[in-house]
Amino acid sequence: MARLELPAQSPKFEPSGCPYSRPDKAMPQNKRSNNSIGEFGEDIAAAYLTRKGYRVVARNYRAGRGEIDIIAWQGEQLLVFVEVKTRSGENYGGPEQAITRRKQQLIMRTAGAYMASIGYEWAIRFDSVAIILYRQKVLDLRHHEDAFFF
């Protein structure tokens, strides 16, 4: 598990390339629905992973009833499926707690469909990225490598 340390003076995380990292591109107040908060978090997570050297190849990949938020390569031989959970606080538990066993099973089935579609049968990993927002700024970002596996 990698934990992003944020500067004490500013809770804002500004990944390069993130469309919401500049003040003029902040998430509009009237668009703070659960879907837009989720999309905002996925943009931040994709930028974060890219900065860590991952190569993002798909976002919001759907197959059947399942969806994978981010699919990326770490190096050339490890395919990583990432579930992103974003919350505007931890009042109801951390974002990671929302990744239920059922959700994990859906992600795994969807990952299988993606692998079949590209003819890939080798090393994979399931990660999660948990993001806590405070006033439209990233207060905390937690990247859990190998978050789950059956």
Secondary structure, DSSP 8 states (H G I E B T S, - for coil): -EE----TT------TT-TTSSGGG---GGG-SHHHHHHHHHHHHHHHHHHTT-EEEEEEEEETTEEEEEEEEETTTEEEEEEEEEES-STTS-GGGG--HHHHHHHHHHHHHHHHHHT--S-EEEEEEEEEEETTEEEEEEEETT----
